[in-house]
Amino acid sequence: MMAISKASSETPTALGDIFVLDLSRILAGPTATQLLGDFGATIIKVENPKTGGDDTRGWGPNFAKNPDGTSTDLSAYFMAANRNKQSIAVDISTHEGQAIIHKLAARADIIIENYKPDGLVKYGLDHKSLMKAHPSVVYCSISGFGQTGPNRDQPGYDLMAQGFGGVMSLTGDPEGVPTKVGVGIADVMCGMYATIGILAALRHRDKTGEGQHIDLSLVDASMAWLINEGTNYLTSGNAPIRRGNAHPNIVPYDAFAASDGHILVAVGNDSQFARFCDVIGRLDLGAEDKYKTNSGRIEHRETLIPQLRETLAKLTKAEILEKLQSVKVPVGPIHTVDEALNSDQATARGTIVDVVADGIDGGNVQLLANPLKLSRTPVQYRSAPPRCGQDTDSILETLKTPR
């Protein structure tokens, strides 16, 4: 674990001169703006005072506590995607609120929103309106299905994106119900694509002075990260099937039951398979012509895998780990979340950070660190996720000063 206080202003940041107006909420947009904030950008998060701010502030049951033990509006879900931001409470349905957003937009390099397509038109805050007034701004719109297409007006949630985008059909037990990934992966990956697009648009803006609109959807992003299974279909014309933990293109690559739990085995090539068979005492399988190559093992997986399961079930997890690691065959545990985050590897890599949080019981909150290790412009954890509207007065004060 790495203890973090307010970052030094002397530490260089990649995006320290970038101003982001964040009109997004829930997870995809906030993921993108948190990443930009980690790189040093100033993030002004706009929240609706009538609803208590970002929807996820109320998505408990886990909340940071006040010193008296009562819950704050900082749910664990909200804190996962909202550090390094300032919060301003603004009702954009009012003329006063719209005027504030226009003033902030005039200073922004980036604007990001995730309203339904055309949802901001009635407020004059849509991309056409703001880019006409500020042609150098990079304006990113995130929606469920995109700004075009027959489903453009359908609401977008992570679950629906995983279902519509196809990945859910590949996830879960082959004989069971299609299953979503255990976290909001469609939202998170959409946020990452948004960050990449924003940085590319900034590069263009810096060279030409020209801003642009980025149209990104949860479903488009979900289809893009179908990766090999998507191209498997495009190449063969055959729809991929659910295989549980097994791999469509590599065998054996799966979770296997040991005598005391489960273990992961990922045999990536033919020489690894030969060594694998040797150390588990199944030289007979390694010697069979039909199993010597990966293509053969794919073709005959239905006869090979049951034999491997029978053999590995007689060994403990520790025995399998020791045997396979000794011959450099990929093998690993299936950690619970607590085991993963408390592992020696997580500690060595600084996976958990303590961020100073004024007014919170204990004086800090624990967050998942940004995984990027930049040698010259390191990620900074300047501030904990904000309380709703906590920076309203200070932000409004800055708007009184001409640019």
C-alpha positions in Angstrom: 0.0 0.0 0.0 1.2 3.5 -0.8 0.2 6.4 1.4 -0.6 9.5 -0.5 -1.1 13.1 0.6 -1.7 16.2 -1.5 0.6 15.9 -4.5 3.5 18.3 -4.9 3.0 21.1 -7.4 6.6 20.6 -8.4 5.9 17.2 -9.8 5.4 17.5 -13.6 2.1 16.2 -15.0 1.2 15.3 -18.6 -2.1 17.3 -18.6 -1.5 20.0 -16.0 -2.6 22.8 -18.4 -5.8 21.0 -19.5 -9.3 22.1 -18.2 -12.1 19.6 -18.4 -15.8 20.4 -18.0 -17.4 17.1 -16.8 -21.1 16.9 -17.4 -21.1 13.1 -17.1 -22.3 10.7 -14.4 -22.5 7.0 -13.4 -19.4 5.3 -14.7 -18.2 5.6 -18.3 -17.8 9.3 -18.4 -16.5 9.6 -14.9 -13.9 6.9 -15.6 -12.6 8.9 -18.5 -12.4 12.2 -16.5 -10.8 10.5 -13.6 -8.1 9.2 -15.9 -7.5 12.7 -17.2 -7.5 14.0 -13.7 -4.9 11.4 -12.7 -2.7 12.8 -15.5 -3.0 16.3 -14.0 -6.0 17.8 -15.8 -8.3 20.1 -13.8 -11.7 18.4 -13.7 -14.8 20.4 -12.9 -17.6 17.9 -12.2 -21.1 19.4 -12.6 -23.8 17.8 -10.4 -27.5 18.4 -10.1 -28.3 19.8 -6.6 -32.0 18.8 -6.9 -31.1 15.1 -7.1 -28.2 15.0 -4.7 -25.6 14.9 -7.5 -24.2 11.9 -9.4 -26.6 8.9 -9.2 -23.9 6.7 -7.9 -23.5 8.7 -4.7 -26.5 6.7 -3.4 -25.4 3.3 -4.7 -24.5 1.7 -1.4 -24.4 -0.1 0.9 -20.8 0.9 1.4 -20.1 4.6 2.2 -17.2 6.6 3.6 -18.2 7.8 7.1 -18.3 11.1 8.9 -16.4 11.4 12.1 -19.6 10.7 14.0 -20.1 7.4 12.2 -22.9 8.5 9.9 -22.7 7.9 6.2 -21.5 10.6 3.8 -22.6 10.9 0.1 -19.3 9.2 -0.9 -20.4 5.7 -1.8 -17.7 3.2 -2.7 -19.1 3.1 -6.2 -18.9 6.9 -6.6 -15.3 7.0 -5.2 -14.2 4.4 -7.7 -14.4 6.9 -10.5 -14.3 10.4 -9.1 -11.0 11.3 -7.5 -9.0 14.3 -8.6 -12.1 16.3 -9.3 -13.9 19.4 -8.1 -17.7 19.4 -7.7 -19.9 22.3 -8.6 -23.7 22.0 -7.9 -25.5 23.5 -10.9 -29.1 23.2 -12.1 -28.7 23.3 -15.9 -32.4 23.5 -16.4 -32.3 27.1 -15.2 -31.0 30.1 -17.1 -28.6 30.9 -14.3 -27.2 27.4 -14.4 -26.8 27.4 -18.2 -25.0 30.7 -17.9 -22.5 29.1 -15.5 -21.9 26.2 -17.8 -21.3 28.5 -20.7 -18.7 30.4 -18.7 -17.0 27.2 -17.7 -17.2 26.0 -21.3 -15.4 29.1 -22.4 -12.4 28.0 -20.4 -12.6 24.3 -21.2 -10.2 22.3 -23.4 -12.5 19.3 -23.1 -16.2 18.8 -22.4 -17.6 15.4 -21.8 -21.3 14.4 -21.3 -23.4 11.3 -21.3 -26.9 12.5 -21.8 -29.3 10.8 -24.2 -28.6 12.1 -27.8 -30.0 15.6 -28.2 -30.7 15.7 -24.4 -28.7 18.9 -23.9 -30.1 20.7 -27.0 -33.0 22.3 -25.0 -30.4 23.8 -22.6 -28.1 25.1 -25.4 -25.3 22.8 -24.0 -25.2 20.3 -26.9 -22.0 19.9 -28.9 -23.2 22.0 -31.8 -24.1 24.9 -29.6 -20.9 24.9 -27.5 -18.6 24.1 -30.4 -20.0 26.9 -32.4 -19.2 29.3 -29.5 -15.8 27.6 -28.8 -14.5 25.9 -31.9 -11.3 24.7 -30.3 -13.0 22.6 -27.7 -12.9 18.8 -27.7 -16.5 17.7 -27.0 -17.0 14.0 -26.2 -20.6 12.5 -26.1 -21.1 9.1 -24.5 -24.4 7.3 -24.9 -25.9 3.8 -24.9 -26.1 3.4 -28.7 -24.5 6.5 -30.2 -25.8 9.6 -31.8 -27.1 7.7 -34.9 -28.8 4.4 -35.6 -32.3 3.0 -34.9 -31.5 2.5 -31.2 -30.1 6.0 -30.6 -32.9 6.9 -28.2 -32.7 3.8 -26.1 -31.2 4.2 -22.6 -27.8 2.8 -22.1 -26.7 0.8 -19.0 -23.7 -1.5 -18.7 -25.9 -4.7 -18.4 -27.8 -3.8 -21.6 -24.5 -3.0 -23.4 -23.0 -6.4 -22.4 -26.1 -8.1 -23.7 -26.5 -6.2 -26.9 -22.8 -6.1 -27.7 -22.5 -9.9 -27.6 -20.0 -10.5 -24.8 -22.7 -11.7 -22.5 -23.4 -14.6 -24.8 -19.8 -15.8 -24.3 -19.7 -15.5 -20.5 -20.8 -18.1 -18.0 -21.3 -21.8 -17.8 -21.9 -23.4 -21.2 -25.0 -25.0 -19.9 -26.2 -22.1 -17.8 -27.6 -18.6 -18.3 -25.5 -16.0 -20.2 -23.8 -14.0 -17.5 -22.5 -10.5 -17.4 -18.9 -9.7 -16.3 -18.9 -9.2 -12.5 -18.0 -5.5 -12.8 -19.3 -2.7 -15.2 -16.7 -3.6 -17.8 -18.8 -2.1 -20.7 -18.8 1.3 -18.9 -15.1 1.1 -17.9 -13.9 0.1 -21.4 -16.1 2.8 -22.9 -14.4 5.3 -20.6 -11.0 4.1 -21.6 -11.9 4.4 -25.3 -13.2 7.9 -24.6 -9.9 8.9 -23.0 -7.9 7.6 -26.0 -10.2 9.5 -28.4 -9.9 12.7 -26.3 -6.2 12.6 -26.2 -6.0 12.0 -29.9 -8.4 15.0 -30.5 -6.3 17.1 -28.2 -3.2 16.3 -30.3 -5.0 17.4 -33.4 -6.3 20.6 -31.6 -2.7 21.4 -30.5 -1.4 21.1 -34.1 -4.3 22.9 -35.8 -6.3 24.8 -33.2 -9.4 22.9 -34.4 -11.6 21.1 -31.9 -13.9 18.2 -32.8 -16.9 16.1 -31.6 -16.4 12.5 -30.4 -19.4 10.3 -30.6 -18.9 7.1 -28.6 -21.4 4.5 -27.3 -21.3 1.7 -24.8 -22.5 -0.8 -27.4 -19.9 0.3 -30.0 -17.1 0.0 -27.4 -18.5 -3.4 -26.3 -18.4 -4.8 -29.8 -14.9 -3.4 -30.4 -13.5 -5.4 -27.5 -15.0 -8.7 -28.6 -11.5 -9.0 -30.1 -10.6 -12.6 -31.1 -14.1 -13.9 -30.7 -15.5 -11.2 -32.9 -12.9 -11.8 -35.6 -13.4 -15.6 -35.1 -16.9 -15.1 -36.3 -16.0 -12.7 -39.1 -13.4 -15.2 -40.4 -15.5 -18.4 -40.1 -19.1 -17.2 -40.2 -19.8 -19.4 -37.2 -21.1 -17.7 -34.0 -18.8 -18.3 -31.0 -20.2 -20.3 -28.2 -20.0 -20.0 -24.4 -17.1 -22.1 -23.0 -17.0 -21.0 -19.4 -13.3 -20.5 -18.5 -12.0 -22.4 -21.6 -10.4 -20.7 -24.6 -11.7 -21.0 -28.1 -8.2 -21.0 -29.6 -5.9 -22.5 -27.0 -6.2 -25.9 -25.2 -5.7 -26.6 -22.3 -6.6 -23.1 -21.1 -9.1 -23.4 -18.3 -9.9 -23.6 -14.6 -9.3 -27.0 -13.1 -10.5 -28.6 -9.9 -7.6 -29.6 -7.5 -8.2 -31.7 -4.5 -8.6 -28.6 -2.3 -10.0 -25.9 -4.7 -9.5 -24.6 -8.2 -6.5 -23.5 -10.2 -5.9 -21.9 -13.5 -3.8 -23.5 -16.2 -2.9 -21.8 -19.5 -0.8 -23.9 -21.8 0.2 -21.5 -24.5 2.2 -23.6 -26.9 3.2 -27.2 -27.8 6.5 -27.3 -25.8 4.6 -26.1 -22.7 2.1 -28.9 -23.2 4.9 -31.5 -23.4 6.4 -30.2 -20.1 2.9 -30.0 -18.6 2.2 -33.6 -19.3 5.7 -34.6 -18.0 5.3 -33.0 -14.5 1.8 -34.2 -13.9 2.7 -37.7 -14.8 0.8 -38.0 -18.0 3.6 -38.6 -20.6 1.1 -40.8 -22.4 -1.0 -37.8 -23.3 2.0 -35.8 -24.5 3.0 -38.7 -26.7 -0.3 -39.0 -28.5 -0.1 -37.5 -32.0 -3.6 -36.0 -31.8 -2.6 -33.9 -28.7 1.0 -32.8 -29.8 -0.2 -29.6 -31.5 -2.6 -26.9 -30.4 -4.7 -27.4 -33.4 -5.0 -31.1 -32.6 -5.8 -30.4 -29.0 -8.6 -28.0 -30.1 -10.0 -30.6 -32.4 -9.9 -33.3 -29.6 -10.5 -31.1 -26.6 -13.6 -33.3 -25.6 -11.4 -36.3 -25.0 -8.3 -34.5 -23.7 -9.8 -32.2 -21.0 -11.7 -34.9 -19.0 -8.4 -36.8 -18.7 -6.6 -33.8 -17.5 -9.3 -33.0 -15.0 -9.1 -36.5 -13.6 -5.4 -36.2 -13.1 -5.3 -32.7 -11.6 -8.1 -33.5 -9.2 -5.8 -35.8 -7.4 -3.3 -33.0 -6.7 -3.5 -30.1 -4.3 -3.4 -26.5 -5.5 0.0 -26.1 -4.0 1.3 -29.2 -5.8 0.0 -28.1 -9.1 1.5 -24.6 -8.7 4.9 -25.9 -7.7 5.0 -28.5 -10.5 4.0 -26.2 -13.3 6.0 -23.2 -12.1 9.1 -25.4 -11.9 8.9 -26.0 -15.7 7.6 -22.5 -16.6 4.1 -23.6 -17.6 1.6 -20.7 -16.9 -0.4 -21.5 -13.8 -2.1 -19.4 -11.2 -4.6 -19.1 -8.4 -8.2 -17.8 -8.5 -8.0 -15.0 -5.9 -11.0 -13.6 -4.1 -11.0 -9.7 -4.3 -9.5 -9.5 -0.8 -6.8 -12.0 -1.6 -5.9 -10.1 -4.8 -5.7 -6.7 -3.2 -3.7 -8.0 -0.2 -1.3 -10.0 -2.2 2.4 -9.3 -2.1 2.3 -8.4 -5.8 -0.4 -5.8 -5.2 1.6 -4.3 -2.3 4.7 -4.1 -4.4 2.9 -2.4 -7.2 1.0 0.1 -5.1 -2.4 -1.2 -6.1 -4.1 0.5 -3.2 -3.6 4.2 -2.3 -4.6 6.2 0.7 -5.8 9.6 -0.3 -6.3 12.4 2.1 -10.0 13.2 2.6 -10.8 16.2 4.9 -13.8 15.7 7.1 -13.9 11.9 6.7 -13.6 9.5 9.6 -9.9 8.6 9.7 -8.8 11.4 7.5 -8.4 9.4 4.3 -10.1 7.0 1.9 -8.6 3.9 0.3 -8.9 3.8 -3.5 -7.7 1.5 -6.3 -4.6 3.1 -7.9 -4.2 4.0 -11.5 -2.2 1.1 -13.0 0.0 3.3 -15.3 3.6 3.9 -14.2 4.9 6.9 -16.1 8.5 7.6 -15.5 8.5 11.4 -16.2 4.9 12.5 -15.5 3.7 10.1 -12.8 0.0 9.8 -11.9 -0.9 12.1 -9.0 -3.6 11.6 -6.4 -4.2 15.3 -5.5 -7.6 15.0 -4.0 -10.2 12.5 -2.8 -13.6 12.2 -4.5 -15.5 15.4 -3.6 -18.7 15.8 -1.7 -21.6 17.0 -3.9 -21.1 20.7 -4.6 -18.2 21.2 -2.2 -16.3 23.4 -4.6 -19.2 25.5 -5.9 -18.3 28.7 -4.2 -14.6 28.6 -5.1 -15.4 27.7 -8.7 -17.9 30.5 -9.0 -15.4 32.9 -7.5 -12.8 32.1 -10.2 -15.4 32.8 -12.9 -15.5 36.5 -11.8 -11.9 36.8 -12.9 -11.5 37.4 -16.7 -9.5 34.8 -18.5 
